[in-house]
Amino acid sequence: MKLTTLGLAIALPVALYSCSSSTSDSTETMETTEETVSTDDGFVSLSDNLDGWIGDKAVYTITDRVISVNPEEKGTEGSGGNLLTEKEYSDFIFKFEFQLTPGANNGLGIHAPLEGDAAYEGIELQILDNTAEKYADLHDYQYHGSVYGVIPAKRGFLKPVGEWNEEVVTVEGSKIKVVLNGTTILDGDYLEASKNGTLDGKEHPGLARTSGHVGFLGHGEVLSFRNVAIKDLAK
């Protein structure tokens, strides 16, 4: 997530926090990659291992199907790195659980390229500890669940820091819906919302993209994810 408040740059320049920058077995054998662990409802698990991901695997590690982000432990404090799906998606449902630590900041990249700042060159949904004092003066479009710089999400539906939250993100065309712990906190059309300019007043060329990678965009903060799965609606 990108964060910038009234002259205070919390993470990356330009905005508050923004995240930017296989082998097949036989058909009779279950593969343990992104393409193999699927369920009857069409979802593919992404948290059994990191085989279906590309990015900073020194910072994003997995143990017992929990993906942990711990940049300090890996000696990369201040740069969380990104973890993106190998496969590109256009329309999809992405569901996951996340556990915040105090002041945690991350993002969910959508239609993201592998180069550039995903908050602008793609689309970024905020993953943020809204209750942290250091985020008290953010703009509405910088809080958890918001389409960064474009559409603000409703607040007040995160569980206390340290508890597991459940989130489901649905993307169909330019329409995006975010359900947090059973409550819809965002339901909008990012092209319609930005037709007269974005809320942050910046260029977001990524809004014109119709496909790309999906994944987590780090900001140097510790947090965890589990039960991560995606359903390709374009099939």
KAWOCOR-V885896 format. One record per residue. N is the residue number from 1. RES is the residue in one letter. BURIAL is 1 if it has 16 or more other ideal C-beta (glycine too) atoms within 10 Angstrom, else 0. Layout:
BEGIN
n | res | burial
N | RES | BURIAL
N | RES | BURIAL
END
This chain:
BEGIN
n | res | burial
1 | M | 1
2 | K | 1
3 | L | 1
4 | T | 1
5 | T | 1
6 | L | 0
7 | G | 0
8 | L | 0
9 | A | 0
10 | I | 1
11 | A | 1
12 | L | 1
13 | P | 0
14 | V | 0
15 | A | 1
16 | L | 1
17 | Y | 1
18 | S | 1
19 | C | 1
20 | S | 1
21 | S | 0
22 | S | 0
23 | T | 0
24 | S | 0
25 | D | 0
26 | S | 0
27 | T | 0
28 | E | 0
29 | T | 0
30 | M | 0
31 | E | 0
32 | T | 0
33 | T | 1
34 | E | 1
35 | E | 0
36 | T | 1
37 | V | 1
38 | S | 0
39 | T | 0
40 | D | 0
41 | D | 0
42 | G | 0
43 | F | 1
44 | V | 1
45 | S | 1
46 | L | 1
47 | S | 1
48 | D | 1
49 | N | 0
50 | L | 1
51 | D | 1
52 | G | 1
53 | W | 1
54 | I | 0
55 | G | 1
56 | D | 1
57 | K | 0
58 | A | 0
59 | V | 1
60 | Y | 1
61 | T | 0
62 | I | 1
63 | T | 0
64 | D | 0
65 | R | 0
66 | V | 0
67 | I | 1
68 | S | 1
69 | V | 1
70 | N | 1
71 | P | 1
72 | E | 0
73 | E | 0
74 | K | 1
75 | G | 0
76 | T | 1
77 | E | 0
78 | G | 0
79 | S | 1
80 | G | 1
81 | G | 1
82 | N | 1
83 | L | 1
84 | L | 1
85 | T | 1
86 | E | 0
87 | K | 1
88 | E | 0
89 | Y | 1
90 | S | 0
91 | D | 1
92 | F | 1
93 | I | 1
94 | F | 1
95 | K | 1
96 | F | 1
97 | E | 1
98 | F | 1
99 | Q | 1
100 | L | 1
101 | T | 1
102 | P | 0
103 | G | 1
104 | A | 1
105 | N | 1
106 | N | 1
107 | G | 1
108 | L | 1
109 | G | 1
110 | I | 1
111 | H | 1
112 | A | 1
113 | P | 1
114 | L | 0
115 | E | 0
116 | G | 0
117 | D | 1
118 | A | 1
119 | A | 1
120 | Y | 1
121 | E | 1
122 | G | 1
123 | I | 1
124 | E | 1
125 | L | 1
126 | Q | 1
127 | I | 1
128 | L | 1
129 | D | 1
130 | N | 1
131 | T | 0
132 | A | 1
133 | E | 0
134 | K | 0
135 | Y | 1
136 | A | 0
137 | D | 0
138 | L | 1
139 | H | 1
140 | D | 0
141 | Y | 1
142 | Q | 1
143 | Y | 1
144 | H | 1
145 | G | 1
146 | S | 1
147 | V | 1
148 | Y | 1
149 | G | 1
150 | V | 1
151 | I | 1
152 | P | 1
153 | A | 1
154 | K | 1
155 | R | 0
156 | G | 0
157 | F | 1
158 | L | 1
159 | K | 0
160 | P | 0
161 | V | 1
162 | G | 0
163 | E | 0
164 | W | 0
165 | N | 1
166 | E | 0
167 | E | 1
168 | V | 1
169 | V | 1
170 | T | 1
171 | V | 1
172 | E | 0
173 | G | 0
174 | S | 1
175 | K | 0
176 | I | 1
177 | K | 0
178 | V | 1
179 | V | 1
180 | L | 1
181 | N | 0
182 | G | 0
183 | T | 0
184 | T | 0
185 | I | 1
186 | L | 1
187 | D | 0
188 | G | 1
189 | D | 0
190 | Y | 1
191 | L | 0
192 | E | 0
193 | A | 1
194 | S | 1
195 | K | 0
196 | N | 0
197 | G | 0
198 | T | 1
199 | L | 1
200 | D | 1
201 | G | 0
202 | K | 0
203 | E | 0
204 | H | 1
205 | P | 0
206 | G | 1
207 | L | 1
208 | A | 0
209 | R | 1
210 | T | 0
211 | S | 0
212 | G | 1
213 | H | 1
214 | V | 1
215 | G | 1
216 | F | 1
217 | L | 1
218 | G | 1
219 | H | 1
220 | G | 1
221 | E | 1
222 | V | 1
223 | L | 1
224 | S | 1
225 | F | 1
226 | R | 1
227 | N | 1
228 | V | 1
229 | A | 1
230 | I | 1
231 | K | 1
232 | D | 0
233 | L | 0
234 | A | 0
235 | K | 0
END
